[in-house]
């Protein structure tokens, strides 16, 4: 089983540029730990084929690989224009209404009655990623009269963003519901929910998903930013989706929000993914810009769990190079002398629970002994997450009898998941932890490792045992 020489994880999006099995295997070899299937562009059949291909690659490499299925979410768009497009000028009056008649320079259909009911005077309406900005002057049930604040061209089916408007509908459309059920049938590991506005959006998906997958909330709307803590508490993980976030909020606020969210996720022990335009220039160039390298490095220094490639690996000309570049940046940053002190300075205090007390003690003992690896026996993944929250200097080997849990942990900072039969007793727990640490190259003969577990075994969520073991000859427990 190959091991990574970095703690932060890499998510690569699949698409036309990474449709072939050989390329996807190359992406995994180059550093991709989790693959994202974007349901904005994938049919159910395509998604099934991609999942089957990833599972074949997983078997070939003998290493758990996470699969993240990203739901499209409600895509809001204007209707059609008689001339295909119209030029709007600053100060023009423009009406959004429910009339399906093709649009003119004075009006166009907004085929979303729930929006027309929710718009109020003063609300901003962004068209085509903010290239055109309308401000509502007067609103009624069937229409909204706006004034053009930022001029530009508006054309058929352009996207609509509403930074000031809370829409009283689910973050899941009928398409999302259908995509979700299809993904769950394929035993995928993570579901990403787009355009979350409130914690109830996440709870709705979690009710359907149950224990079959974990749910990641994408933070890309101001309404979600206003309720961050509540959303973080119900989601299994979060994503700083900087693309739409930068459209609906002032761009200059996004870096600060990224830091705020990374710290909050760490405090709550939830994985956090930083996404969008990380190596954007590598869509068409084999090397990134210096600014992009700094951007990826910032996410690594912040202690994010994962960084994500979108179009770079899905549709770009250099998918493998993009993953390999991200991998090199992460390895270089994590080997900087200043890296441990930055990560350490952000460490949150432990919760007053036995599991958190064990996790903090484990990190302290590992530091004192300069232990190369912490072996965490985990049935639910919770022990692996708790140890990762401490961001120890030691590697984290998560030993689990459940392959689905190993795959979910592939997104978590510093965790090297291993599928193995559950420990029979404490002797077996030590023996097999030493063996896996030795086989995977984390500890040599004569070195000490730390083992964390819940005793009695098979009782999820009861982390209560910390032990020091010495690796014996050929990986036995000395």
C-alpha positions as CSV (number, residue, x, y, z in Angstrom):
1,X,0.0,0.0,0.0
2,X,1.5,3.4,-1.0
3,X,1.7,6.0,1.7
4,X,1.6,9.8,1.3
5,X,4.4,12.1,2.6
6,X,1.9,14.8,3.6
7,X,-0.9,15.4,6.0
8,X,-3.3,17.5,3.9
9,X,-5.5,15.5,1.5
10,X,-6.1,16.2,-2.2
11,X,-9.6,15.9,-3.9
12,X,-9.6,15.7,-7.7
13,X,-12.8,16.3,-9.7
14,X,-13.4,13.8,-12.6
15,X,-14.6,15.0,-16.0
16,X,-13.8,14.7,-19.7
17,X,-10.1,15.2,-19.2
18,X,-10.0,12.4,-16.6
19,X,-12.5,9.9,-18.1
20,X,-10.1,7.1,-18.8
21,X,-9.1,4.5,-16.2
22,X,-5.4,5.0,-16.8
23,X,-5.7,8.7,-16.2
24,X,-7.7,8.3,-13.0
25,X,-5.1,5.8,-11.8
26,X,-2.4,8.3,-12.7
27,X,-4.2,11.0,-10.6
28,X,-4.3,8.7,-7.6
29,X,-0.7,7.8,-8.1
30,X,0.2,11.5,-8.3
31,X,-1.6,12.3,-5.0
32,X,-5.4,12.3,-5.3
33,X,-6.9,10.8,-2.1
34,X,-10.6,11.5,-2.9
35,X,-12.4,11.7,-6.2
36,X,-15.3,14.2,-6.8
37,X,-18.1,13.4,-9.2
38,X,-19.9,16.6,-10.1
39,X,-23.6,15.9,-10.7
40,X,-24.0,19.2,-12.5
41,X,-22.3,17.4,-15.4
42,X,-22.7,13.7,-14.8
43,X,-25.6,11.4,-15.6
44,X,-26.5,8.5,-13.3
45,X,-24.9,6.1,-15.8
46,X,-21.7,8.1,-16.0
47,X,-21.6,8.4,-12.2
48,X,-22.0,4.6,-11.9
49,X,-19.2,3.9,-14.3
50,X,-16.9,6.4,-12.5
51,X,-17.6,4.8,-9.1
52,X,-16.9,1.3,-10.5
53,X,-13.7,2.5,-12.1
54,X,-12.5,4.1,-8.8
55,X,-13.3,0.9,-6.9
56,X,-11.2,-1.1,-9.4
57,X,-8.3,1.4,-8.9
58,X,-8.8,1.1,-5.1
59,X,-8.4,-2.7,-5.3
60,X,-5.3,-2.3,-7.6
61,X,-3.6,0.1,-5.2
62,X,-4.9,-1.7,-2.0
63,X,-5.6,1.7,-0.5
64,X,-9.1,3.1,0.5
65,X,-10.2,5.9,-1.8
66,X,-12.9,8.3,-1.0
67,X,-15.7,9.2,-3.4
68,X,-17.5,12.6,-3.1
69,X,-20.7,13.1,-5.1
70,X,-21.5,16.8,-5.4
71,X,-25.2,17.6,-5.9
72,X,-25.9,20.5,-8.3
73,X,-28.3,22.3,-6.0
74,X,-30.9,24.9,-7.2
75,X,-29.6,26.6,-10.3
76,X,-31.4,29.9,-10.7
77,X,-31.6,31.3,-14.2
78,X,-33.4,33.9,-16.2
79,X,-35.6,32.9,-19.1
80,X,-35.1,33.4,-22.9
81,X,-34.8,36.6,-24.9
82,X,-36.4,37.3,-28.2
83,X,-33.1,38.4,-29.6
84,X,-31.0,36.0,-27.6
85,X,-29.4,38.8,-25.6
86,X,-29.9,42.5,-24.6
87,X,-27.5,45.2,-23.5
88,X,-28.6,46.9,-20.2
89,X,-27.3,50.4,-19.3
90,X,-26.8,51.9,-15.8
91,X,-29.9,53.5,-14.6
92,X,-32.3,51.5,-16.9
93,X,-35.4,50.1,-15.4
94,X,-35.7,46.3,-15.9
95,X,-38.5,44.0,-14.8
96,X,-38.2,40.3,-13.7
97,X,-41.6,38.6,-14.0
98,X,-43.4,35.2,-14.4
99,X,-44.5,35.8,-18.0
100,X,-42.9,33.1,-20.3
101,X,-43.0,35.5,-23.3
102,X,-39.4,36.0,-24.7
103,X,-37.6,38.9,-23.0
104,X,-36.8,42.4,-24.3
105,X,-34.6,45.2,-23.1
106,X,-37.2,46.1,-20.6
107,X,-38.1,42.7,-19.0
108,X,-37.4,38.9,-18.9
109,X,-39.0,35.9,-17.2
110,X,-37.6,34.7,-13.9
111,X,-39.1,31.1,-13.9
112,X,-38.8,30.7,-10.1
113,X,-42.0,31.9,-8.4
114,X,-40.4,31.3,-5.0
115,X,-37.9,34.0,-5.8
116,X,-40.4,36.6,-7.0
117,X,-42.3,36.0,-3.7
118,X,-39.1,36.5,-1.7
119,X,-37.6,39.6,-3.3
120,X,-37.9,42.9,-1.4
121,X,-36.9,46.5,-2.2
122,X,-33.2,47.0,-1.8
123,X,-32.3,43.3,-2.6
124,X,-29.5,42.8,-5.1
125,X,-29.9,40.5,-8.1
126,X,-26.6,39.4,-9.7
127,X,-26.8,38.0,-13.2
128,X,-24.0,35.9,-14.8
129,X,-21.7,35.8,-11.8
130,X,-22.2,39.5,-11.0
131,X,-21.4,40.8,-14.5
132,X,-24.8,42.6,-14.3
133,X,-26.2,43.9,-11.1
134,X,-29.9,44.8,-10.6
135,X,-31.4,46.4,-7.4
136,X,-35.0,45.8,-6.6
137,X,-37.1,49.0,-6.4
138,X,-40.6,47.5,-6.1
139,X,-41.7,43.9,-5.7
140,X,-45.0,42.1,-5.8
141,X,-46.1,38.4,-6.0
142,X,-45.6,38.2,-9.8
143,X,-42.9,40.6,-10.6
144,X,-40.0,42.7,-9.4
145,X,-39.1,46.1,-10.9
146,X,-35.4,46.8,-10.7
147,X,-32.9,49.4,-11.6
148,X,-29.6,48.5,-13.4
149,X,-26.7,49.3,-11.0
150,X,-23.9,47.6,-13.0
151,X,-24.4,47.6,-16.8
152,X,-23.7,44.7,-19.1
153,X,-25.1,42.1,-21.5
154,X,-27.8,39.8,-20.3
155,X,-28.5,36.7,-22.4
156,X,-30.6,33.4,-22.4
157,X,-30.5,31.2,-19.3
158,X,-27.8,33.2,-17.5
159,X,-27.4,32.3,-13.8
160,X,-29.0,34.4,-11.0
161,X,-27.4,35.0,-7.5
162,X,-29.4,36.5,-4.6
163,X,-27.0,37.6,-1.8
164,X,-29.7,39.4,0.2
165,X,-32.7,37.0,-0.3
166,X,-33.4,33.9,1.7
167,X,-35.5,31.6,-0.5
168,X,-38.0,29.5,1.5
169,X,-37.2,26.3,-0.4
170,X,-35.0,23.3,0.1
171,X,-31.3,23.3,-1.0
172,X,-32.3,20.1,-2.8
173,X,-34.1,20.0,-6.1
174,X,-36.0,17.0,-7.6
175,X,-32.9,16.3,-9.7
176,X,-30.7,16.4,-6.5
177,X,-33.1,14.0,-4.8
178,X,-32.9,11.6,-7.7
179,X,-29.1,12.0,-7.9
180,X,-28.7,11.4,-4.1
181,X,-30.7,8.2,-4.2
182,X,-28.7,6.9,-7.2
183,X,-25.4,7.8,-5.5
184,X,-26.4,6.0,-2.3
185,X,-27.2,2.9,-4.3
186,X,-23.5,2.9,-5.4
187,X,-22.2,3.1,-1.8
188,X,-20.4,6.4,-2.3
189,X,-18.7,7.9,0.8
190,X,-19.5,11.6,0.9
191,X,-22.4,13.7,-0.4
192,X,-21.7,17.4,-1.0
193,X,-24.7,19.7,-0.7
194,X,-24.6,22.9,-2.7
195,X,-26.1,26.4,-1.9
196,X,-26.8,25.6,1.8
197,X,-28.7,28.4,3.4
198,X,-29.5,27.0,6.9
199,X,-28.8,24.0,9.1
200,X,-32.2,22.5,8.2
201,X,-31.0,22.1,4.6
202,X,-28.2,19.7,5.9
203,X,-30.6,17.9,8.3
204,X,-33.0,17.2,5.4
205,X,-30.2,15.4,3.5
206,X,-29.0,13.6,6.6
207,X,-32.5,12.2,7.2
208,X,-32.4,10.6,3.7
209,X,-28.7,9.5,3.9
210,X,-28.8,8.0,7.4
211,X,-25.5,6.2,8.1
212,X,-25.0,5.2,4.4
213,X,-22.7,8.2,3.7
214,X,-21.3,11.4,5.3
215,X,-22.7,14.8,4.4
216,X,-20.5,17.8,3.5
217,X,-22.0,21.3,3.5
218,X,-20.7,23.7,0.8
219,X,-20.5,27.3,2.2
220,X,-21.1,29.6,-0.8
221,X,-24.0,31.9,0.3
222,X,-24.1,34.9,2.7
223,X,-27.1,33.3,4.4
224,X,-24.9,30.3,5.3
225,X,-22.1,32.5,6.6
226,X,-24.7,34.2,8.9
227,X,-25.4,30.7,10.5
228,X,-22.0,29.1,10.2
229,X,-21.8,27.6,13.7
230,X,-25.2,25.9,13.4
231,X,-24.4,24.5,10.0
232,X,-21.0,23.3,11.1
233,X,-22.6,21.5,14.0
234,X,-25.0,19.4,11.9
235,X,-22.7,18.7,8.9
236,X,-20.1,16.0,8.9
237,X,-17.7,18.2,7.0
238,X,-17.7,21.6,5.3
239,X,-16.3,23.2,2.1
240,X,-15.2,26.8,1.6
241,X,-16.7,27.0,-1.9
242,X,-14.9,30.2,-2.9
243,X,-16.4,30.5,-6.4
244,X,-20.0,31.4,-5.6
245,X,-19.0,32.8,-2.2
246,X,-16.9,35.4,-4.1
247,X,-19.8,36.2,-6.4
248,X,-22.4,36.8,-3.6
249,X,-20.1,38.5,-1.1
250,X,-17.3,41.1,-1.6
251,X,-14.2,39.2,-2.9
252,X,-12.0,40.8,-0.3
253,X,-14.0,39.1,2.5
254,X,-13.4,35.6,1.2
255,X,-9.8,35.1,2.6
256,X,-10.9,36.1,6.1
257,X,-13.9,33.8,5.9
258,X,-11.7,31.0,4.8
259,X,-9.6,31.4,7.9
260,X,-12.6,31.8,10.2
261,X,-14.1,28.6,8.8
262,X,-10.9,26.6,9.0
263,X,-10.5,27.6,12.7
264,X,-14.1,26.8,13.5
265,X,-14.0,23.4,11.8
266,X,-10.8,22.5,13.7
267,X,-12.4,23.6,17.0
268,X,-15.4,21.4,16.2
269,X,-13.4,18.5,14.9
270,X,-15.0,18.6,11.5
271,X,-13.0,18.1,8.2
272,X,-12.8,21.2,6.1
273,X,-12.1,21.4,2.3
274,X,-10.8,24.6,0.6
275,X,-11.9,24.7,-3.1
276,X,-12.2,26.7,-6.3
277,X,-9.5,28.2,-8.6
278,X,-6.6,26.8,-6.5
279,X,-4.5,26.1,-9.6
280,X,-6.9,27.6,-12.2
281,X,-4.1,28.6,-14.7
282,X,-3.2,24.9,-14.9
283,X,-6.3,24.3,-17.0
284,X,-4.3,25.6,-19.9
285,X,-0.7,25.8,-18.6
286,X,1.6,23.0,-17.3
287,X,2.8,25.3,-14.5
288,X,0.8,27.4,-12.0
289,X,1.2,31.1,-11.2
290,X,3.3,32.1,-8.1
291,X,0.1,33.5,-6.6
292,X,-1.7,30.1,-7.0
293,X,1.2,28.3,-5.3
294,X,0.9,30.8,-2.4
295,X,-2.9,30.2,-2.3
296,X,-2.5,26.4,-1.9
297,X,0.3,26.9,0.6
298,X,-2.0,29.2,2.7
299,X,-4.6,26.4,3.0
300,X,-1.8,23.9,4.0
301,X,-0.5,26.4,6.7
302,X,-4.0,26.9,8.0
303,X,-4.3,23.2,8.6
304,X,-7.2,22.5,6.2
305,X,-8.0,18.8,5.9
306,X,-8.1,18.9,2.1
307,X,-7.6,21.1,-1.0
308,X,-9.7,20.5,-4.1
309,X,-9.1,20.7,-7.8
310,X,-12.2,21.4,-10.0
311,X,-11.8,22.2,-13.7
312,X,-8.0,21.6,-13.4
313,X,-8.5,17.9,-13.2
314,X,-11.9,17.6,-14.8
315,X,-11.5,19.6,-18.0
316,X,-8.0,20.9,-18.1
317,X,-5.1,20.0,-20.4
318,X,-2.8,18.9,-17.6
319,X,-4.8,16.9,-15.0
320,X,-2.0,14.8,-13.7
321,X,0.4,17.7,-13.5
322,X,-2.1,19.7,-11.5
323,X,-2.4,16.9,-8.9
324,X,1.3,16.4,-8.8
325,X,1.9,20.1,-8.4
326,X,-0.6,20.3,-5.5
327,X,1.1,17.3,-3.9
328,X,4.6,18.9,-4.2
329,X,3.4,22.2,-2.7
330,X,1.8,20.4,0.2
331,X,4.9,18.3,0.9
332,X,7.2,21.4,0.7
333,X,5.0,23.5,3.0
334,X,4.7,20.7,5.6
335,X,8.5,20.2,5.7
336,X,9.1,24.0,6.4
337,X,10.6,24.5,9.9
338,X,7.8,27.1,10.7
339,X,4.9,24.7,9.8
340,X,4.6,22.8,13.1
341,X,4.5,26.0,15.2
342,X,1.8,27.6,13.0
343,X,-0.3,24.4,13.2
344,X,0.3,24.1,16.9
345,X,-0.7,27.8,17.6
346,X,-4.2,27.1,16.2
347,X,-4.9,24.1,18.5
348,X,-8.2,24.4,20.3
349,X,-8.6,23.3,23.9
350,X,-10.1,19.8,24.4
351,X,-13.7,19.3,25.2
352,X,-14.4,17.9,28.7
353,X,-14.9,14.3,27.5
354,X,-12.9,11.2,28.1
355,X,-12.3,10.8,24.3
356,X,-10.9,14.3,24.0
357,X,-8.8,13.9,27.1
358,X,-7.3,10.7,25.6
359,X,-6.7,12.4,22.2
360,X,-4.9,15.3,23.9
361,X,-2.8,13.0,26.1
362,X,-2.0,10.9,23.0
363,X,-0.5,14.0,21.2
364,X,1.5,15.0,24.3
365,X,2.9,11.5,24.8
366,X,3.7,11.2,21.1
367,X,5.6,14.5,21.3
368,X,7.5,13.5,24.4
369,X,8.5,10.1,22.9
370,X,9.0,11.5,19.3
371,X,6.7,8.7,18.2
372,X,6.6,8.3,14.5
373,X,3.0,7.1,14.4
374,X,-0.3,7.0,16.4
375,X,-2.4,3.9,15.6
376,X,-6.1,4.6,16.2
377,X,-8.5,1.7,16.3
378,X,-11.8,3.1,15.1
379,X,-15.1,1.5,14.2
380,X,-17.1,4.7,13.6
381,X,-14.2,7.0,12.5
382,X,-14.6,9.2,15.6
383,X,-11.3,8.2,17.1
384,X,-9.4,9.0,13.9
385,X,-11.2,12.4,13.7
386,X,-10.4,13.2,17.4
387,X,-6.7,12.4,17.0
388,X,-6.6,14.4,13.7
389,X,-8.2,17.4,15.5
390,X,-5.0,17.6,17.6
391,X,-2.9,17.9,14.5
392,X,0.0,15.7,16.0
393,X,3.5,15.7,14.6
394,X,3.2,11.9,14.3
395,X,1.5,10.2,11.4
396,X,-2.0,8.8,12.2
397,X,-2.8,5.2,11.2
398,X,-6.6,4.6,11.4
399,X,-7.3,0.9,11.8
400,X,-10.9,-0.1,11.1
401,X,-12.8,-3.3,10.2
402,X,-15.2,-1.3,8.1
403,X,-14.1,-0.3,4.6
404,X,-16.8,2.4,4.3
405,X,-15.3,4.2,7.4
406,X,-11.7,3.9,5.9
407,X,-12.9,5.5,2.7
408,X,-14.6,8.4,4.6
409,X,-11.4,9.0,6.6
410,X,-9.5,9.5,3.3
411,X,-10.6,13.1,3.4
412,X,-9.3,13.7,7.0
413,X,-5.9,15.5,7.7
414,X,-3.0,13.2,8.5
415,X,-5.1,10.0,8.5
416,X,-3.8,6.9,6.7
417,X,-6.8,4.5,6.8
418,X,-6.2,0.8,6.9
419,X,-8.9,-1.9,6.7
420,X,-8.3,-4.8,9.0
421,X,-10.2,-7.3,11.2
422,X,-11.2,-5.8,14.5
423,X,-8.9,-6.6,17.4
424,X,-9.8,-9.7,19.4
425,X,-8.1,-8.5,22.7
426,X,-5.5,-6.1,23.9
427,X,-2.6,-8.3,22.8
428,X,-4.0,-8.6,19.3
429,X,-4.6,-4.8,19.3
430,X,-0.9,-4.1,20.0
431,X,0.4,-6.9,17.7
432,X,-1.5,-5.8,14.6
433,X,-1.0,-2.1,15.2
434,X,2.8,-2.7,15.3
435,X,2.5,-4.9,12.2
436,X,0.6,-2.3,10.1
437,X,2.9,0.5,11.3
438,X,5.9,-1.6,10.2
439,X,4.5,-2.9,6.9
440,X,3.4,0.6,5.8
441,X,6.8,2.1,6.6
442,X,5.7,4.3,9.6
443,X,7.8,2.6,12.2
444,X,11.0,0.5,12.2
445,X,12.0,-2.4,14.5
446,X,12.8,-1.1,18.0
447,X,10.7,2.1,17.6
448,X,7.8,3.0,19.9
449,X,4.3,3.6,18.6
450,X,1.2,4.8,20.4
451,X,-2.1,2.8,20.2
452,X,-5.5,4.4,20.9
453,X,-8.7,2.4,21.2
454,X,-12.0,1.9,22.9
455,X,-12.2,-1.1,25.2
456,X,-14.2,-3.3,25.1
457,X,-13.8,-3.6,21.3
458,X,-16.8,-3.2,18.9
459,X,-18.3,-0.4,21.0
460,X,-18.1,2.7,18.7
461,X,-17.4,6.1,20.2
462,X,-15.8,4.9,23.4
463,X,-12.2,6.0,23.1
464,X,-10.7,5.2,26.5
465,X,-7.4,3.4,26.1
466,X,-3.9,4.7,25.4
467,X,-1.0,2.3,25.2
468,X,2.7,2.5,24.2
469,X,4.1,-0.5,22.2
470,X,7.5,-1.3,20.8
471,X,7.8,-2.7,17.3
472,X,9.6,-6.0,17.4
473,X,11.3,-8.1,14.8
474,X,9.6,-7.8,11.4
475,X,6.8,-5.8,12.8
476,X,5.7,-8.0,15.8
477,X,4.8,-6.4,19.1
478,X,7.9,-6.5,21.4
